[in-house]
Amino acid sequence: MKIEEKYDVIVVGGGHAGCEAALSAARMGSRVLMLNLYLDNTAMMPCNPSIGGPAKGHLVREIDALGGEMAKAADKATHHLRWLNTSKGPAVRTLRAQCDPVKYGNHYRTAILTCLGLEVHQAMVTDLLTEKGRVVGVKIRTGQTFLSKTVIITTGTYLAAKIHIGLTSHKSGPLGMVSSSGLARSIRKTGLTVGRLRTDTTPRVLADSINWEILDRQESINEPESFSHFGEKRVHEGIICGLTRTNKETHEVIKKYFDRSPLIQGTLDSEGPRYCPSIDDKIIKFPEKDTHPIFLEPINPEGREVYLQNFSTSMCLEAQLESVRTLRGCESAHILRPGYAIEYDFVDPTQLYPWLETKTIANLFLAGQINGTSGYEEAGSQGLMAGINAALRVKDLEPLVLRRDQAYIGVLIDDLVTKGTSEPYRMLTSRCEYRLLLRHDNADTRLSPVGKEIGLLQENEWKILQKRWRHIEEETQMIKNIKISPTEKINEILRGAASSPLSEGLPAAELLKRPEISWGVFSEITSSTIEKELGERISVSAKYEGYIDRQMRQVNKFHRMEILKFPEGFDFSAVSGLSAEGEQKLSKFMPRTLGQASRISGIPPTDIQLLWVAVENKRRSKDETTDD
Ligand SMILES: Cc1cc2nc3c(=O)[nH]c(=O)nc-3n(C[C@H](O)[C@H](O)[C@H](O)COP(=O)(O)OP(=O)(O)OC[C@H]3O[C@@H](n4cnc5c(N)ncnc54)[C@H](O)[C@@H]3O)c2cc1C
């Protein structure tokens, strides 16, 4: 590292967004410098060390399909793995892994320290350097400056961060790290609109102080699995999670301490996560519920630390200890670390283009929790896209924007930049319109060709995928061409699967469409030898063919509107007849396409029609001028 040297990309922060950003930009050929407060907190997991779950698991698979690192880190660190939503259909089925945070962080640290073209330096960035409306570098606390063509800020929950426990508060980043105040001031000085958000975490208790014997248990799945398309599938044995519940006494104790709850006493002046409320919030919002499930999830075997999933709180320590000890199995629990709420600055993401560059400061990209999201997967996805787009900018190439019908990552970023957020934004399957198209199992077919084209996906990984796609294609063709005969053996298998026996030959593809015929049963009938994961993909495509086709038709229809671009410098205020709110919001958010305009809240459909006509008229008059 040389101080006077000019980098292509500087990444501020080494969390989930920062690591993905730095790795993707460097792997695409940029000279990258990552500046992070501590080398030791690389990809730190300050909340529950779990990766995946509904919608989040989809993001991890997409990061992997594009050539990112998160799935590999999760696979390396997993000690407990489950399939979630198995009864709710293939669209929302996903993996969730409990990870060892030390192994997870170490995986990323090794990846960034051994990545060609990527330099890492421990430092606190205090200032953004800008010139004539573009970012040119950063300054660190000890006064040195680093110059760069692009800068990506990924500072998570650290900006002007403040921790609350009971009615006390102090300046601090997560898990006792420092709060980053210089950079917070510098960002405000640029004129970007900044707000405050909040998130809470749970107390951590000593594993040996829990009575595991009396708890219900959740075991890891016993089939080999992996998040990554390229990793070795493994079975994870040994770690068992416990299940307990809050009870009447727990709720009484929490209510008793309401006078010392920052949430209730109003000492928190920021919005917390709606979909992950703290336990005191749940008791206020759902008074009719007299119990809530609490999962006891070991963080890492050596650390003896246990996470109380669903019990996040910022109540005073006395309230935490007393309420935790009302839980079955936790009567003698020892709290190793208290739960707390953390408030921090975030930047209103509507000030970003869909490729995550700020609209007002050229070449400045923002990714992760700084954009108002919550979650490792949401952060990693944005980091990956910011890294890709910074690298493309350095090469003077068009930015990469994933569409809503292409990826959950596309939905996430589109939501942020067109709608903004007033509370920590978490990815949910319900946010996605085309769930049957964006499945956990098909992330590679959707995104790996993109990863390959931009030069991020490794050649050996591309070859692995091509081989798999060939197997799927061959097997699908084979299924189309064979007929199943009504033999006694086959009918016995069918009866065993609660499926009607055959009286005459049936095309195999038709049999596979039956909902009760799993791939396991089908492969027994057809003696198929294809890998089970690939067989299940074929089975989903067969069973949901009609629905998938219908969603594809909707996508095509929507596409025609989505891709209609507003011409450069389009003046929304000149479109006559727009509603006052519509005109104001369009001029503020400056959508690039009609599709984006349609998703800004408060824009009525009549405004969209008017915009359509205005763009078409403009295009026609331009065509006529060109013809002349
Ligand atoms: C208390 C708490 C509770 C949470 N609860 C949940 C939850 O319930 N569910 C969920 O999904 N997620 C939760 N999270 C969120 C999850 O931890 C974050 O979403 C995720 O870590 C964000 O990733 P990031 O890369 O954006 O930022 P971070 O992981 O926070 O990384 C930020 C990085 O920036 C660096 N940095 C900061 N300032 C500077 C500076 N000035 N100079 C150089 N480097 C700097 C830091 O060292 C760090 O490496 C919680 C987080 C906290 C702290």
PDBQT file of the ligand as one rigid body, heavy atoms in Angstrom, charges set to zero:
ROOT
HETATM    1  C1  LIG A 701     -27.597  -4.801  17.605  1.00  0.00    +0.000 C 
HETATM    2  C2  LIG A 701     -27.811  -5.351  16.240  1.00  0.00    +0.000 A 
HETATM    3  C3  LIG A 701     -28.936  -6.090  15.984  1.00  0.00    +0.000 A 
HETATM    4  C4  LIG A 701     -29.166  -6.597  14.709  1.00  0.00    +0.000 A 
HETATM    5  N1  LIG A 701     -30.270  -7.346  14.490  1.00  0.00    +0.000 NA
HETATM    6  C5  LIG A 701     -30.449  -7.950  13.291  1.00  0.00    +0.000 A 
HETATM    7  C6  LIG A 701     -31.555  -8.792  13.066  1.00  0.00    +0.000 A 
HETATM    8  O1  LIG A 701     -32.396  -8.964  13.918  1.00  0.00    +0.000 OA
HETATM    9  N2  LIG A 701     -31.691  -9.379  11.869  1.00  0.00    +0.000 N 
HETATM   10  C7  LIG A 701     -30.783  -9.170  10.903  1.00  0.00    +0.000 A 
HETATM   11  O2  LIG A 701     -30.926  -9.751   9.835  1.00  0.00    +0.000 OA
HETATM   12  N3  LIG A 701     -29.743  -8.368  11.094  1.00  0.00    +0.000 NA
HETATM   13  C8  LIG A 701     -29.556  -7.760  12.264  1.00  0.00    +0.000 A 
HETATM   14  N4  LIG A 701     -28.495  -6.954  12.476  1.00  0.00    +0.000 N 
HETATM   15  C9  LIG A 701     -27.924  -6.449  11.325  1.00  0.00    +0.000 C 
HETATM   16  C10 LIG A 701     -26.681  -7.025  10.747  1.00  0.00    +0.000 C 
HETATM   17  O3  LIG A 701     -25.705  -7.121  11.708  1.00  0.00    +0.000 OA
HETATM   18  C11 LIG A 701     -26.326  -5.974   9.736  1.00  0.00    +0.000 C 
HETATM   19  O4  LIG A 701     -27.412  -5.796   8.848  1.00  0.00    +0.000 OA
HETATM   20  C12 LIG A 701     -25.128  -6.281   8.914  1.00  0.00    +0.000 C 
HETATM   21  O5  LIG A 701     -24.031  -6.512   9.729  1.00  0.00    +0.000 OA
HETATM   22  C13 LIG A 701     -24.892  -5.070   8.052  1.00  0.00    +0.000 C 
HETATM   23  O6  LIG A 701     -23.785  -5.277   7.263  1.00  0.00    +0.000 OA
HETATM   24  P1  LIG A 701     -22.932  -4.066   6.733  1.00  0.00    +0.000 P 
HETATM   25  O7  LIG A 701     -21.831  -4.638   5.961  1.00  0.00    +0.000 OA
HETATM   26  O8  LIG A 701     -23.810  -3.081   6.103  1.00  0.00    +0.000 OA
HETATM   27  O9  LIG A 701     -22.372  -3.374   8.036  1.00  0.00    +0.000 OA
HETATM   28  P2  LIG A 701     -21.517  -3.956   9.232  1.00  0.00    +0.000 P 
HETATM   29  O10 LIG A 701     -21.537  -5.425   9.237  1.00  0.00    +0.000 OA
HETATM   30  O11 LIG A 701     -22.018  -3.237  10.423  1.00  0.00    +0.000 OA
HETATM   31  O12 LIG A 701     -20.053  -3.489   8.889  1.00  0.00    +0.000 OA
HETATM   32  C14 LIG A 701     -19.680  -2.151   8.906  1.00  0.00    +0.000 C 
HETATM   33  C15 LIG A 701     -18.188  -2.067   8.708  1.00  0.00    +0.000 C 
HETATM   34  O13 LIG A 701     -17.789  -0.724   8.569  1.00  0.00    +0.000 OA
HETATM   35  C16 LIG A 701     -16.607  -0.499   9.330  1.00  0.00    +0.000 C 
HETATM   36  N5  LIG A 701     -16.567   0.929   9.620  1.00  0.00    +0.000 N 
HETATM   37  C17 LIG A 701     -17.505   1.691  10.198  1.00  0.00    +0.000 A 
HETATM   38  N6  LIG A 701     -17.116   2.969  10.246  1.00  0.00    +0.000 NA
HETATM   39  C18 LIG A 701     -15.891   3.032   9.662  1.00  0.00    +0.000 A 
HETATM   40  C19 LIG A 701     -14.979   4.072   9.409  1.00  0.00    +0.000 A 
HETATM   41  N7  LIG A 701     -15.252   5.333   9.742  1.00  0.00    +0.000 N 
HETATM   42  N8  LIG A 701     -13.806   3.773   8.825  1.00  0.00    +0.000 NA
HETATM   43  C20 LIG A 701     -13.508   2.503   8.452  1.00  0.00    +0.000 A 
HETATM   44  N9  LIG A 701     -14.355   1.480   8.673  1.00  0.00    +0.000 NA
HETATM   45  C21 LIG A 701     -15.532   1.743   9.270  1.00  0.00    +0.000 A 
HETATM   46  C22 LIG A 701     -16.771  -1.411  10.521  1.00  0.00    +0.000 C 
HETATM   47  O14 LIG A 701     -15.539  -1.693  11.137  1.00  0.00    +0.000 OA
HETATM   48  C23 LIG A 701     -17.398  -2.630   9.869  1.00  0.00    +0.000 C 
HETATM   49  O15 LIG A 701     -16.391  -3.453   9.350  1.00  0.00    +0.000 OA
HETATM   50  C24 LIG A 701     -28.245  -6.375  13.715  1.00  0.00    +0.000 A 
HETATM   51  C25 LIG A 701     -27.127  -5.609  13.975  1.00  0.00    +0.000 A 
HETATM   52  C26 LIG A 701     -26.911  -5.101  15.225  1.00  0.00    +0.000 A 
HETATM   53  C27 LIG A 701     -25.697  -4.265  15.490  1.00  0.00    +0.000 C 
ENDROOT
TORSDOF 0
